[in-house]
Structure formats: C-alpha cells, structure tokens
Amino acid sequence: MASTSFQFSLKPSINLKSSSRSQSCNNLSLRFHETSLSLVSSFRSDSLRLNRSSNVSISSVSSKSNRIVASASAAVMEEPSTNSSTNDPTIVNVELGNRSYPIYIGSGLLHQPHLLQRHVHGKKVLVVTNTTIAPLYLEKVTSALTHGRSDIVVESVILPDGEKYKDMETLMKILTKAAESRLDRRSTFVALGGGVIGDMCGYAAASYLRGVNFIQIPTTVMAQVDSSVGGKTGINLPQGKNLVGAFYQPQSVLIDTDTLNTLPDRELQSGLAEVIKYGLIRDAEFFEWQEKNMSALLARYFKSSS
Ligand SMILES: NC(=O)c1ccc[n+]([C@@H]2O[C@H](COP(=O)([O-])OP(=O)(O)OC[C@H]3O[C@@H](n4cnc5c(N)ncnc54)[C@H](O)[C@@H]3O)[C@@H](O)[C@H]2O)c1
C-alpha cells in the first residue's frame, strides 16, 4: 500500500492537567486525506489552551485488520472486567440501583446466544431495525435469540432508514406491530441499529403497555459509544429534534464490534469525531491514547481510500 499521510488536527484542546467536566471546545476538525469532517461542539470553557496537530505516516497499516476494535475504548470506562480470551466480552456495568445493566463489548458477540437470551423477558421478542441493517444482521440476531429455545417467538418490524423517519408515524409502526403480535407486558423489544433505531425502539418500549423490557444492539460507532447508553429515548417533531421522549434504561447493551465492518466510512468518521470529543472534554489520558492509536482506528478508512 502506498504511504498515506493525514492531518489529525484538533483545536482548541483542553488543559491536559485538568479533569474538570466544565471544559469545552468550540471547534473540532478532523482532516483526512482528501476528506474533511468538521464538528462544531456545543460546550464552553475558559481553560482551552492546547493546539495540536500531527502528521502520521501509516504506510505500515496494510497488514492490520480492516476492523475497528471499538472495545479498546472500554479500557477507559469504569471498572471493566478483564478478558480471559478474545471472544469473552468486556463487561461494563452501569450502576443504577435496581435499574443497573451490563454493556457487553467485543467481537463475535452475536454468536454467543446466552448474552442476549439471559436478558429476554417472557417468550415474545420484537426486533426493531431498518431496511439497511435487516439484510445484514436480522437473521443473525434472530438465530441468537432462538438458539436452543424453541419456545421463543421473534417478530420483527423493519422501518425505513433515516433521521427523517424518527417521527410519530414510524413510531406507530412499532407500536402497531407490537399490538398485532399480541405482545404482553412480559415481552422484550430489541433495538438493532444506529442511534435512530435505538431512540425510537427505546421510546416504543417505554410506552408500550407503560413499559416493557428492552435490549440495545447498537451498530454504529455513535450508537455504541453514546446513544445506546444512558437511557435517553425519543422521536422528533416537525418543530424540532427529540422533542418527545422518555428516560428508559435497557436491560442490557450488546456491542458486537464486528457490526462496524459494514458501516459506511462517513458514519465511521463522524462516530470517531464524537469519541475524540470525549477525550477532549474529560479524559486527557484517553485523548493521548487516541493520538497514539489513530492510525489503527482509521486503518479501514485508509485501506478503502487507497
Ligand atoms: N439517545 C441518546 O442519548 C442519543 C445521543 C446521541 C445521538 N442520538 C441520536 O442518534 C441518532 C444518530 O444516530 P447514528 O449516528 O447512529 O445514525 P443512524 O442511526 O441514522 O445510522 C447511520 C446510518 O448507518 C446505517 N447503519 C447503521 N449501522 C450500520 C452497520 N453496522 N452497517 C451498515 N450500515 C449501518 C444506518 O442504517 C444509517 O443509514 C440521532 O437521531 C440522534 O438524535 C441519541
């Protein structure tokens, strides 16, 4: 592979000695070879000082895997368990009293049915996904849910793809499917997709019969590092984004990093920009880790654009 260089430029950055959560940044920009991605953030600070840029030659990445190892980010999360083998997930427990839940992170997790099945309530499951993700992962998820469990019935609803469908009309498709399938209070909704699907499925789960069990299987970087965790769910109104919603925690979040192999480059880049922002805002050590590992994180991008 020909040597490719890219500029990784973040400005302004944070005072690396500070761990305050009030830090912020006005402008983050990531410049890739012949591509640029800008992200204007919504936070503020008085301690912004650092200006960094580095040119990295990544001619050696051709032998690397074309996969993003998102579980690497788990190293900065609190109290992750240690992996005993490559297929054991990293488990991050979100401690919320009786609403606590685990996040499983790793490669090949959709081939480990017990990780999903242990969080299924009742015998009926509704998988909510979209027209892009269904052909890629719906069968795999259905197999994982039913493996060795002939008593589990899996229904699915396949929504149109796009932020513009994160609305009341599309939400009704989920609720209608749930009612037509006679899903009862002891049913489980599974969100299979990016943040749009996660937000809509979560809100449907919060609303249907005043709340049913809910599992997140996020398939974008953005959803894996942000929207699937924290319990924010909702839909847009013509008047604005996320104007209707609920805080509703999932039973579990299953992050199979292999799903990122099919993610379009543009989605990959914008998800990574979000991750870089976290390092800048609150974790200098993580930010430095990203600087050291950026070429590996972007290996697939450079491979496909070379
Ligand atoms: N709830 C929260 O806390 C929270 C936080 C941040 C953002 N959000 C919401 O998340 C949404 C954005 O989410 P997003 O960035 O994941 O976008 P998205 O859900 O629209 O997904 C982006 C695109 O990638 C496709 N895709 C997803 N996974 C794929 C895969 N593995 N392979 C191939 N294609 C795949 C999708 O079909 C879509 O076309 C917004 O609606 C935003 O409001 C919610």
The ligand as an ORCA input file, in Angstrom:
! r2SCAN-3c Opt
* xyz 0 1
  N     -30.272      8.762     22.981
  C     -29.147      9.438     23.054
  O     -28.565      9.628     24.121
  C     -28.547      9.972     21.786
  C     -27.249     10.510     21.794
  C     -26.710     10.946     20.593
  C     -27.444     10.847     19.416
  N     -28.698     10.315     19.445
  C     -29.481     10.171     18.219
  O     -28.836      9.221     17.383
  C     -29.210      9.466     16.036
  C     -27.980      9.339     15.147
  O     -27.518      8.023     15.274
  P     -26.419      7.423     14.281
  O     -25.331      8.390     14.133
  O     -26.115      6.046     14.760
  O     -27.172      7.409     12.881
  P     -28.201      6.362     12.207
  O     -28.909      5.575     13.207
  O     -29.015      7.158     11.254
  O     -27.229      5.416     11.388
  C     -26.458      5.970     10.370
  C     -26.579      5.168      9.068
  O     -25.792      3.983      9.172
  C     -26.587      2.845      8.850
  N     -26.043      1.749      9.653
  C     -26.128      1.595     10.985
  N     -25.381      0.558     11.367
  C     -24.843      0.026     10.257
  C     -23.974     -1.072     10.023
  N     -23.452     -1.782     11.018
  N     -23.646     -1.352      8.763
  C     -24.112     -0.590      7.732
  N     -24.916      0.470      7.891
  C     -25.268      0.777      9.149
  C     -27.993      3.261      9.205
  O     -28.943      2.466      8.545
  C     -27.995      4.711      8.742
  O     -28.180      4.765      7.358
  C     -29.855     10.843     16.001
  O     -31.250     10.695     15.847
  C     -29.549     11.421     17.375
  O     -30.574     12.283     17.832
  C     -29.249      9.876     20.588
*
